[in-house]
């Protein structure tokens, strides 16, 4: 193997756990954000449905 490539690979391989951990952390943060948004979306949909029912009741009077 070329000594230059061996040096590059040794540098990259020692940093690999940090890169993997950074991507895993980013993925976890993204997953939590999506779950938070979905929860808020479901709550908002319930409120909009309740409001629509209330408006229909008021219009029926």
PDB file of N, H, CA, C and O in Angstrom:
ATOM      1  N   UNK A   1       0.843  -1.178   0.000  1.00  0.00           N
ATOM      2  CA  UNK A   1       0.000   0.000   0.000  1.00  0.00           C
ATOM      3  C   UNK A   1       0.883   1.234   0.000  1.00  0.00           C
ATOM      4  O   UNK A   1       1.966   1.257   0.584  1.00  0.00           O
ATOM      5  N   UNK A   2       0.390   2.245  -0.665  1.00  0.00           N
ATOM      6  H   UNK A   2      -0.490   2.226  -1.139  1.00  0.00           H
ATOM      7  CA  UNK A   2       1.108   3.512  -0.751  1.00  0.00           C
ATOM      8  C   UNK A   2       1.199   4.138   0.647  1.00  0.00           C
ATOM      9  O   UNK A   2       0.194   4.181   1.357  1.00  0.00           O
ATOM     10  N   UNK A   3       2.367   4.618   1.056  1.00  0.00           N
ATOM     11  H   UNK A   3       3.183   4.582   0.480  1.00  0.00           H
ATOM     12  CA  UNK A   3       2.505   5.194   2.404  1.00  0.00           C
ATOM     13  C   UNK A   3       1.632   6.427   2.615  1.00  0.00           C
ATOM     14  O   UNK A   3       1.180   6.687   3.730  1.00  0.00           O
ATOM     15  N   UNK A   4       1.394   7.186   1.548  1.00  0.00           N
ATOM     16  H   UNK A   4       1.760   6.975   0.642  1.00  0.00           H
ATOM     17  CA  UNK A   4       0.535   8.380   1.671  1.00  0.00           C
ATOM     18  C   UNK A   4      -0.902   7.948   1.958  1.00  0.00           C
ATOM     19  O   UNK A   4      -1.574   8.525   2.813  1.00  0.00           O
ATOM     20  N   UNK A   5      -1.363   6.930   1.237  1.00  0.00           N
ATOM     21  H   UNK A   5      -0.816   6.462   0.543  1.00  0.00           H
ATOM     22  CA  UNK A   5      -2.718   6.436   1.483  1.00  0.00           C
ATOM     23  C   UNK A   5      -2.836   5.840   2.884  1.00  0.00           C
ATOM     24  O   UNK A   5      -3.857   6.015   3.549  1.00  0.00           O
ATOM     25  N   UNK A   6      -1.811   5.147   3.326  1.00  0.00           N
ATOM     26  H   UNK A   6      -0.982   5.005   2.785  1.00  0.00           H
ATOM     27  CA  UNK A   6      -1.825   4.563   4.671  1.00  0.00           C
ATOM     28  C   UNK A   6      -1.951   5.662   5.720  1.00  0.00           C
ATOM     29  O   UNK A   6      -2.671   5.504   6.706  1.00  0.00           O
ATOM     30  N   UNK A   7      -1.262   6.756   5.512  1.00  0.00           N
ATOM     31  H   UNK A   7      -0.677   6.884   4.712  1.00  0.00           H
ATOM     32  CA  UNK A   7      -1.358   7.879   6.456  1.00  0.00           C
ATOM     33  C   UNK A   7      -2.749   8.505   6.436  1.00  0.00           C
ATOM     34  O   UNK A   7      -3.297   8.835   7.487  1.00  0.00           O
ATOM     35  N   UNK A   8      -3.322   8.668   5.240  1.00  0.00           N
ATOM     36  H   UNK A   8      -2.877   8.400   4.386  1.00  0.00           H
ATOM     37  CA  UNK A   8      -4.669   9.238   5.124  1.00  0.00           C
ATOM     38  C   UNK A   8      -5.683   8.319   5.794  1.00  0.00           C
ATOM     39  O   UNK A   8      -6.531   8.783   6.556  1.00  0.00           O
ATOM     40  N   UNK A   9      -5.603   7.021   5.517  1.00  0.00           N
ATOM     41  H   UNK A   9      -4.914   6.644   4.898  1.00  0.00           H
ATOM     42  CA  UNK A   9      -6.540   6.078   6.116  1.00  0.00           C
ATOM     43  C   UNK A   9      -6.409   6.045   7.632  1.00  0.00           C
ATOM     44  O   UNK A   9      -7.416   5.946   8.333  1.00  0.00           O
ATOM     45  N   UNK A  10      -5.207   6.124   8.143  1.00  0.00           N
ATOM     46  H   UNK A  10      -4.389   6.204   7.574  1.00  0.00           H
ATOM     47  CA  UNK A  10      -5.036   6.107   9.597  1.00  0.00           C
ATOM     48  C   UNK A  10      -5.635   7.362  10.231  1.00  0.00           C
ATOM     49  O   UNK A  10      -6.158   7.307  11.345  1.00  0.00           O
ATOM     50  N   UNK A  11      -5.559   8.478   9.533  1.00  0.00           N
ATOM     51  H   UNK A  11      -5.135   8.522   8.629  1.00  0.00           H
ATOM     52  CA  UNK A  11      -6.163   9.715  10.047  1.00  0.00           C
ATOM     53  C   UNK A  11      -7.686   9.625  10.010  1.00  0.00           C
ATOM     54  O   UNK A  11      -8.357  10.007  10.968  1.00  0.00           O
ATOM     55  N   UNK A  12      -8.227   9.123   8.909  1.00  0.00           N
ATOM     56  H   UNK A  12      -7.682   8.812   8.130  1.00  0.00           H
ATOM     57  CA  UNK A  12      -9.678   9.031   8.752  1.00  0.00           C
ATOM     58  C   UNK A  12     -10.266   8.014   9.708  1.00  0.00           C
ATOM     59  O   UNK A  12     -11.300   8.272  10.323  1.00  0.00           O
ATOM     60  N   UNK A  13      -9.637   6.880   9.842  1.00  0.00           N
ATOM     61  H   UNK A  13      -8.797   6.671   9.343  1.00  0.00           H
ATOM     62  CA  UNK A  13     -10.186   5.819  10.683  1.00  0.00           C
ATOM     63  C   UNK A  13     -10.205   6.189  12.162  1.00  0.00           C
ATOM     64  O   UNK A  13     -11.076   5.726  12.898  1.00  0.00           O
ATOM     65  N   UNK A  14      -9.275   7.004  12.602  1.00  0.00           N
ATOM     66  H   UNK A  14      -8.568   7.380  12.003  1.00  0.00           H
ATOM     67  CA  UNK A  14      -9.306   7.404  14.016  1.00  0.00           C
ATOM     68  C   UNK A  14     -10.415   8.409  14.276  1.00  0.00           C
ATOM     69  O   UNK A  14     -10.895   8.514  15.404  1.00  0.00           O
ATOM     70  N   UNK A  15     -10.833   9.152  13.253  1.00  0.00           N
ATOM     71  H   UNK A  15     -10.442   9.067  12.336  1.00  0.00           H
ATOM     72  CA  UNK A  15     -11.900  10.141  13.418  1.00  0.00           C
ATOM     73  C   UNK A  15     -13.281   9.558  13.130  1.00  0.00           C
ATOM     74  O   UNK A  15     -14.289  10.218  13.385  1.00  0.00           O
ATOM     75  N   UNK A  16     -13.345   8.360  12.612  1.00  0.00           N
ATOM     76  H   UNK A  16     -12.527   7.824  12.404  1.00  0.00           H
ATOM     77  CA  UNK A  16     -14.622   7.763  12.203  1.00  0.00           C
ATOM     78  C   UNK A  16     -15.644   7.666  13.341  1.00  0.00           C
ATOM     79  O   UNK A  16     -16.811   7.974  13.097  1.00  0.00           O
ATOM     80  N   UNK A  17     -15.296   7.267  14.548  1.00  0.00           N
ATOM     81  H   UNK A  17     -14.348   7.017  14.747  1.00  0.00           H
ATOM     82  CA  UNK A  17     -16.312   7.213  15.616  1.00  0.00           C
ATOM     83  C   UNK A  17     -16.956   8.567  15.902  1.00  0.00           C
ATOM     84  O   UNK A  17     -18.145   8.643  16.210  1.00  0.00           O
ATOM     85  N   UNK A  18     -16.169   9.631  15.798  1.00  0.00           N
ATOM     86  H   UNK A  18     -15.203   9.570  15.548  1.00  0.00           H
ATOM     87  CA  UNK A  18     -16.726  10.961  16.043  1.00  0.00           C
ATOM     88  C   UNK A  18     -17.694  11.367  14.938  1.00  0.00           C
ATOM     89  O   UNK A  18     -18.723  11.988  15.205  1.00  0.00           O
ATOM     90  N   UNK A  19     -17.372  11.025  13.726  1.00  0.00           N
ATOM     91  H   UNK A  19     -16.536  10.521  13.509  1.00  0.00           H
ATOM     92  CA  UNK A  19     -18.250  11.343  12.597  1.00  0.00           C
ATOM     93  C   UNK A  19     -19.544  10.545  12.704  1.00  0.00           C
ATOM     94  O   UNK A  19     -20.632  11.080  12.488  1.00  0.00           O
ATOM     95  N   UNK A  20     -19.421   9.274  13.035  1.00  0.00           N
ATOM     96  H   UNK A  20     -18.538   8.839  13.210  1.00  0.00           H
ATOM     97  CA  UNK A  20     -20.607   8.438  13.188  1.00  0.00           C
ATOM     98  C   UNK A  20     -21.481   8.956  14.335  1.00  0.00           C
ATOM     99  O   UNK A  20     -22.704   9.009  14.210  1.00  0.00           O
ATOM    100  N   UNK A  21     -20.860   9.331  15.432  1.00  0.00           N
ATOM    101  H   UNK A  21     -19.866   9.288  15.533  1.00  0.00           H
ATOM    102  CA  UNK A  21     -21.611   9.863  16.573  1.00  0.00           C
ATOM    103  C   UNK A  21     -22.301  11.178  16.204  1.00  0.00           C
ATOM    104  O   UNK A  21     -23.429  11.423  16.630  1.00  0.00           O
ATOM    105  N   UNK A  22     -21.645  12.010  15.429  1.00  0.00           N
ATOM    106  H   UNK A  22     -20.728  11.811  15.083  1.00  0.00           H
ATOM    107  CA  UNK A  22     -22.249  13.274  15.025  1.00  0.00           C
ATOM    108  C   UNK A  22     -23.469  13.035  14.136  1.00  0.00           C
ATOM    109  O   UNK A  22     -24.502  13.680  14.315  1.00  0.00           O
ATOM    110  N   UNK A  23     -23.356  12.118  13.185  1.00  0.00           N
ATOM    111  H   UNK A  23     -22.517  11.595  13.040  1.00  0.00           H
ATOM    112  CA  UNK A  23     -24.500  11.801  12.330  1.00  0.00           C
ATOM    113  C   UNK A  23     -25.632  11.164  13.136  1.00  0.00           C
ATOM    114  O   UNK A  23     -26.802  11.456  12.891  1.00  0.00           O
ATOM    115  N   UNK A  24     -25.301  10.309  14.081  1.00  0.00           N
ATOM    116  H   UNK A  24     -24.351  10.071  14.280  1.00  0.00           H
ATOM    117  CA  UNK A  24     -26.330   9.679  14.914  1.00  0.00           C
ATOM    118  C   UNK A  24     -27.056  10.722  15.761  1.00  0.00           C
ATOM    119  O   UNK A  24     -28.277  10.669  15.908  1.00  0.00           O
ATOM    120  N   UNK A  25     -26.308  11.658  16.311  1.00  0.00           N
ATOM    121  H   UNK A  25     -25.316  11.701  16.191  1.00  0.00           H
ATOM    122  CA  UNK A  25     -26.913  12.730  17.104  1.00  0.00           C
ATOM    123  C   UNK A  25     -27.807  13.606  16.237  1.00  0.00           C
ATOM    124  O   UNK A  25     -28.901  13.984  16.655  1.00  0.00           O
ATOM    125  N   UNK A  26     -27.353  13.925  15.050  1.00  0.00           N
ATOM    126  H   UNK A  26     -26.464  13.618  14.710  1.00  0.00           H
ATOM    127  CA  UNK A  26     -28.156  14.723  14.131  1.00  0.00           C
ATOM    128  C   UNK A  26     -29.437  13.991  13.755  1.00  0.00           C
ATOM    129  O   UNK A  26     -30.506  14.600  13.703  1.00  0.00           O
ATOM    130  N   UNK A  27     -29.340  12.703  13.494  1.00  0.00           N
ATOM    131  H   UNK A  27     -28.472  12.209  13.536  1.00  0.00           H
ATOM    132  CA  UNK A  27     -30.514  11.908  13.161  1.00  0.00           C
ATOM    133  C   UNK A  27     -31.489  11.859  14.331  1.00  0.00           C
ATOM    134  O   UNK A  27     -32.699  11.967  14.133  1.00  0.00           O
ATOM    135  N   UNK A  28     -30.979  11.697  15.539  1.00  0.00           N
ATOM    136  H   UNK A  28     -29.996  11.609  15.700  1.00  0.00           H
ATOM    137  CA  UNK A  28     -31.822  11.652  16.725  1.00  0.00           C
ATOM    138  C   UNK A  28     -32.544  12.983  16.929  1.00  0.00           C
ATOM    139  O   UNK A  28     -33.737  13.002  17.232  1.00  0.00           O
ATOM    140  N   UNK A  29     -31.837  14.078  16.768  1.00  0.00           N
ATOM    141  H   UNK A  29     -30.868  14.062  16.522  1.00  0.00           H
ATOM    142  CA  UNK A  29     -32.455  15.398  16.909  1.00  0.00           C
ATOM    143  C   UNK A  29     -33.541  15.588  15.861  1.00  0.00           C
ATOM    144  O   UNK A  29     -34.614  16.109  16.167  1.00  0.00           O
ATOM    145  N   UNK A  30     -33.274  15.174  14.638  1.00  0.00           N
ATOM    146  H   UNK A  30     -32.403  14.751  14.390  1.00  0.00           H
ATOM    147  CA  UNK A  30     -34.269  15.288  13.569  1.00  0.00           C
ATOM    148  C   UNK A  30     -35.491  14.434  13.871  1.00  0.00           C
ATOM    149  O   UNK A  30     -36.621  14.864  13.638  1.00  0.00           O
ATOM    150  N   UNK A  31     -35.278  13.239  14.383  1.00  0.00           N
ATOM    151  H   UNK A  31     -34.360  12.890  14.573  1.00  0.00           H
ATOM    152  CA  UNK A  31     -36.380  12.344  14.726  1.00  0.00           C
ATOM    153  C   UNK A  31     -37.248  12.941  15.834  1.00  0.00           C
ATOM    154  O   UNK A  31     -38.475  12.879  15.755  1.00  0.00           O
ATOM    155  N   UNK A  32     -36.637  13.508  16.850  1.00  0.00           N
ATOM    156  H   UNK A  32     -35.640  13.558  16.914  1.00  0.00           H
ATOM    157  CA  UNK A  32     -37.384  14.148  17.936  1.00  0.00           C
ATOM    158  C   UNK A  32     -38.161  15.348  17.405  1.00  0.00           C
ATOM    159  O   UNK A  32     -39.308  15.560  17.799  1.00  0.00           O
ATOM    160  N   UNK A  33     -37.564  16.126  16.530  1.00  0.00           N
ATOM    161  H   UNK A  33     -36.633  15.954  16.210  1.00  0.00           H
ATOM    162  CA  UNK A  33     -38.231  17.294  15.952  1.00  0.00           C
ATOM    163  C   UNK A  33     -39.463  16.867  15.147  1.00  0.00           C
ATOM    164  O   UNK A  33     -40.522  17.482  15.271  1.00  0.00           O
ATOM    165  N   UNK A  34     -39.335  15.836  14.338  1.00  0.00           N
ATOM    166  H   UNK A  34     -38.475  15.336  14.238  1.00  0.00           H
ATOM    167  CA  UNK A  34     -40.468  15.356  13.539  1.00  0.00           C
ATOM    168  C   UNK A  34     -41.578  14.835  14.453  1.00  0.00           C
ATOM    169  O   UNK A  34     -42.754  15.092  14.194  1.00  0.00           O
ATOM    170  N   UNK A  35     -41.232  14.119  15.501  1.00  0.00           N
ATOM    171  H   UNK A  35     -40.277  13.911  15.712  1.00  0.00           H
ATOM    172  CA  UNK A  35     -42.235  13.627  16.445  1.00  0.00           C
ATOM    173  C   UNK A  35     -42.950  14.787  17.129  1.00  0.00           C
ATOM    174  O   UNK A  35     -44.164  14.739  17.324  1.00  0.00           O
ATOM    175  N   UNK A  36     -42.211  15.821  17.491  1.00  0.00           N
ATOM    176  H   UNK A  36     -41.224  15.860  17.332  1.00  0.00           H
ATOM    177  CA  UNK A  36     -42.799  17.009  18.118  1.00  0.00           C
ATOM    178  C   UNK A  36     -43.762  17.702  17.161  1.00  0.00           C
ATOM    179  O   UNK A  36     -44.859  18.092  17.562  1.00  0.00           O
ATOM    180  N   UNK A  37     -43.367  17.856  15.915  1.00  0.00           N
ATOM    181  H   UNK A  37     -42.476  17.539  15.590  1.00  0.00           H
ATOM    182  CA  UNK A  37     -44.217  18.506  14.920  1.00  0.00           C
ATOM    183  C   UNK A  37     -45.478  17.680  14.671  1.00  0.00           C
ATOM    184  O   UNK A  37     -46.568  18.242  14.560  1.00  0.00           O
ATOM    185  N   UNK A  38     -45.348  16.365  14.584  1.00  0.00           N
ATOM    186  H   UNK A  38     -44.464  15.908  14.675  1.00  0.00           H
ATOM    187  CA  UNK A  38     -46.522  15.517  14.374  1.00  0.00           C
ATOM    188  C   UNK A  38     -47.496  15.605  15.550  1.00  0.00           C
ATOM    189  O   UNK A  38     -48.710  15.612  15.349  1.00  0.00           O
ATOM    190  N   UNK A  39     -46.977  15.671  16.760  1.00  0.00           N
ATOM    191  H   UNK A  39     -45.990  15.665  16.924  1.00  0.00           H
ATOM    192  CA  UNK A  39     -47.831  15.810  17.936  1.00  0.00           C
ATOM    193  C   UNK A  39     -48.595  17.132  17.884  1.00  0.00           C
ATOM    194  O   UNK A  39     -49.801  17.171  18.132  1.00  0.00           O
ATOM    195  N   UNK A  40     -47.894  18.202  17.565  1.00  0.00           N
ATOM    196  H   UNK A  40     -46.915  18.171  17.364  1.00  0.00           H
ATOM    197  CA  UNK A  40     -48.546  19.511  17.464  1.00  0.00           C
ATOM    198  C   UNK A  40     -49.576  19.520  16.336  1.00  0.00           C
ATOM    199  O   UNK A  40     -50.636  20.132  16.469  1.00  0.00           O
ATOM    200  N   UNK A  41     -49.275  18.850  15.238  1.00  0.00           N
ATOM    201  H   UNK A  41     -48.414  18.353  15.129  1.00  0.00           H
ATOM    202  CA  UNK A  41     -50.197  18.802  14.104  1.00  0.00           C
ATOM    203  C   UNK A  41     -51.485  18.078  14.482  1.00  0.00           C
ATOM    204  O   UNK A  41     -52.576  18.530  14.136  1.00  0.00           O
ATOM    205  N   UNK A  42     -51.365  16.965  15.185  1.00  0.00           N
ATOM    206  H   UNK A  42     -50.479  16.597  15.466  1.00  0.00           H
ATOM    207  CA  UNK A  42     -52.557  16.227  15.613  1.00  0.00           C
ATOM    208  C   UNK A  42     -53.400  17.062  16.567  1.00  0.00           C
ATOM    209  O   UNK A  42     -54.627  17.067  16.467  1.00  0.00           O
ATOM    210  N   UNK A  43     -52.756  17.767  17.487  1.00  0.00           N
ATOM    211  H   UNK A  43     -51.759  17.763  17.568  1.00  0.00           H
ATOM    212  CA  UNK A  43     -53.483  18.633  18.417  1.00  0.00           C
ATOM    213  C   UNK A  43     -54.202  19.743  17.668  1.00  0.00           C
ATOM    214  O   UNK A  43     -55.356  20.049  17.968  1.00  0.00           O
ATOM    215  N   UNK A  44     -53.541  20.335  16.714  1.00  0.00           N
ATOM    216  H   UNK A  44     -52.603  20.086  16.471  1.00  0.00           H
ATOM    217  CA  UNK A  44     -54.146  21.409  15.932  1.00  0.00           C
ATOM    218  C   UNK A  44     -55.321  20.896  15.111  1.00  0.00           C
ATOM    219  O   UNK A  44     -56.340  21.577  14.999  1.00  0.00           O
ATOM    220  N   UNK A  45     -55.192  19.704  14.536  1.00  0.00           N
ATOM    221  H   UNK A  45     -54.364  19.150  14.627  1.00  0.00           H
ATOM    222  CA  UNK A  45     -56.298  19.125  13.769  1.00  0.00           C
ATOM    223  C   UNK A  45     -57.511  18.883  14.661  1.00  0.00           C
ATOM    224  O   UNK A  45     -58.640  19.136  14.241  1.00  0.00           O
ATOM    225  N   UNK A  46     -57.298  18.396  15.893  1.00  0.00           N
ATOM    226  H   UNK A  46     -56.381  18.192  16.234  1.00  0.00           H
ATOM    227  CA  UNK A  46     -58.409  18.191  16.816  1.00  0.00           C
ATOM    228  C   UNK A  46     -59.090  19.513  17.142  1.00  0.00           C
ATOM    229  O   UNK A  46     -60.318  19.585  17.185  1.00  0.00           O
ATOM    230  N   UNK A  47     -58.300  20.560  17.373  1.00  0.00           N
ATOM    231  H   UNK A  47     -57.303  20.502  17.339  1.00  0.00           H
ATOM    232  CA  UNK A  47     -58.870  21.871  17.692  1.00  0.00           C
ATOM    233  C   UNK A  47     -59.658  22.430  16.513  1.00  0.00           C
ATOM    234  O   UNK A  47     -60.721  23.022  16.700  1.00  0.00           O
ATOM    235  N   UNK A  48     -59.147  22.247  15.310  1.00  0.00           N
ATOM    236  H   UNK A  48     -58.284  21.766  15.158  1.00  0.00           H
ATOM    237  CA  UNK A  48     -59.846  22.738  14.122  1.00  0.00           C
ATOM    238  C   UNK A  48     -61.155  21.979  13.930  1.00  0.00           C
ATOM    239  O   UNK A  48     -62.165  22.586  13.574  1.00  0.00           O
ATOM    240  N   UNK A  49     -61.161  20.677  14.156  1.00  0.00           N
ATOM    241  H   UNK A  49     -60.340  20.184  14.445  1.00  0.00           H
ATOM    242  CA  UNK A  49     -62.393  19.896  14.043  1.00  0.00           C
ATOM    243  C   UNK A  49     -63.427  20.348  15.071  1.00  0.00           C
ATOM    244  O   UNK A  49     -64.609  20.484  14.753  1.00  0.00           O
ATOM    245  N   UNK A  50     -62.975  20.579  16.309  1.00  0.00           N
ATOM    246  H   UNK A  50     -62.016  20.468  16.567  1.00  0.00           H
ATOM    247  CA  UNK A  50     -63.893  21.045  17.358  1.00  0.00           C
ATOM    248  C   UNK A  50     -64.448  22.419  17.005  1.00  0.00           C
ATOM    249  O   UNK A  50     -65.633  22.682  17.207  1.00  0.00           O
ATOM    250  N   UNK A  51     -63.607  23.284  16.484  1.00  0.00           N
ATOM    251  H   UNK A  51     -62.644  23.070  16.320  1.00  0.00           H
ATOM    252  CA  UNK A  51     -64.051  24.621  16.090  1.00  0.00           C
ATOM    253  C   UNK A  51     -65.043  24.545  14.934  1.00  0.00           C
ATOM    254  O   UNK A  51     -66.027  25.284  14.919  1.00  0.00           O
ATOM    255  N   UNK A  52     -64.804  23.672  13.975  1.00  0.00           N
ATOM    256  H   UNK A  52     -64.004  23.072  13.987  1.00  0.00           H
ATOM    257  CA  UNK A  52     -65.723  23.516  12.845  1.00  0.00           C
ATOM    258  C   UNK A  52     -67.079  23.013  13.319  1.00  0.00           C
ATOM    259  O   UNK A  52     -68.114  23.473  12.836  1.00  0.00           O
ATOM    260  N   UNK A  53     -67.082  22.066  14.267  1.00  0.00           N
ATOM    261  H   UNK A  53     -66.241  21.693  14.659  1.00  0.00           H
ATOM    262  CA  UNK A  53     -68.349  21.578  14.818  1.00  0.00           C
ATOM    263  C   UNK A  53     -69.099  22.692  15.541  1.00  0.00           C
ATOM    264  O   UNK A  53     -70.319  22.806  15.422  1.00  0.00           O
ATOM    265  N   UNK A  54     -68.372  23.502  16.282  1.00  0.00           N
ATOM    266  H   UNK A  54     -67.381  23.409  16.378  1.00  0.00           H
ATOM    267  CA  UNK A  54     -68.993  24.601  17.010  1.00  0.00           C
ATOM    268  C   UNK A  54     -69.581  25.629  16.046  1.00  0.00           C
ATOM    269  O   UNK A  54     -70.670  26.150  16.287  1.00  0.00           O
ATOM    270  N   UNK A  55     -68.888  25.918  14.986  1.00  0.00           N
ATOM    271  H   UNK A  55     -68.004  25.495  14.791  1.00  0.00           H
ATOM    272  CA  UNK A  55     -69.393  26.869  13.977  1.00  0.00           C
ATOM    273  C   UNK A  55     -70.640  26.302  13.324  1.00  0.00           C
ATOM    274  O   UNK A  55     -71.599  27.039  13.092  1.00  0.00           O
ATOM    275  N   UNK A  56     -70.652  25.009  13.021  1.00  0.00           N
ATOM    276  H   UNK A  56     -69.874  24.410  13.209  1.00  0.00           H
ATOM    277  CA  UNK A  56     -71.838  24.384  12.429  1.00  0.00           C
ATOM    278  C   UNK A  56     -73.037  24.465  13.374  1.00  0.00           C
ATOM    279  O   UNK A  56     -74.163  24.712  12.944  1.00  0.00           O
ATOM    280  N   UNK A  57     -72.778  24.251  14.687  1.00  0.00           N
ATOM    281  H   UNK A  57     -71.863  24.051  15.037  1.00  0.00           H
ATOM    282  CA  UNK A  57     -73.854  24.364  15.668  1.00  0.00           C
ATOM    283  C   UNK A  57     -74.399  25.793  15.733  1.00  0.00           C
ATOM    284  O   UNK A  57     -75.610  25.994  15.827  1.00  0.00           O
ATOM    285  N   UNK A  58     -73.525  26.758  15.684  1.00  0.00           N
ATOM    286  H   UNK A  58     -72.541  26.594  15.608  1.00  0.00           H
ATOM    287  CA  UNK A  58     -73.964  28.155  15.729  1.00  0.00           C
ATOM    288  C   UNK A  58     -74.738  28.545  14.486  1.00  0.00           C
ATOM    289  O   UNK A  58     -75.695  29.315  14.572  1.00  0.00           O
ATOM    290  N   UNK A  59     -74.345  28.027  13.332  1.00  0.00           N
ATOM    291  H   UNK A  59     -73.568  27.401  13.263  1.00  0.00           H
ATOM    292  CA  UNK A  59     -75.041  28.343  12.082  1.00  0.00           C
ATOM    293  C   UNK A  59     -76.399  27.652  12.034  1.00  0.00           C
ATOM    294  O   UNK A  59     -77.315  28.141  11.372  1.00  0.00           O
ATOM    295  N   UNK A  60     -76.542  26.527  12.721  1.00  0.00           N
ATOM    296  H   UNK A  60     -75.798  26.129  13.258  1.00  0.00           H
ATOM    297  CA  UNK A  60     -77.807  25.795  12.700  1.00  0.00           C
ATOM    298  C   UNK A  60     -78.884  26.503  13.533  1.00  0.00           C
ATOM    299  O   UNK A  60     -80.076  26.274  13.327  1.00  0.00           O
ATOM    300  N   UNK A  61     -78.473  27.348  14.455  1.00  0.00           N
ATOM    301  H   UNK A  61     -77.505  27.534  14.622  1.00  0.00           H
ATOM    302  CA  UNK A  61     -79.432  28.052  15.330  1.00  0.00           C
ATOM    303  C   UNK A  61     -80.120  29.184  14.624  1.00  0.00           C
ATOM    304  O   UNK A  61     -80.950  29.870  15.220  1.00  0.00           O
TER     305      UNK A  61
END
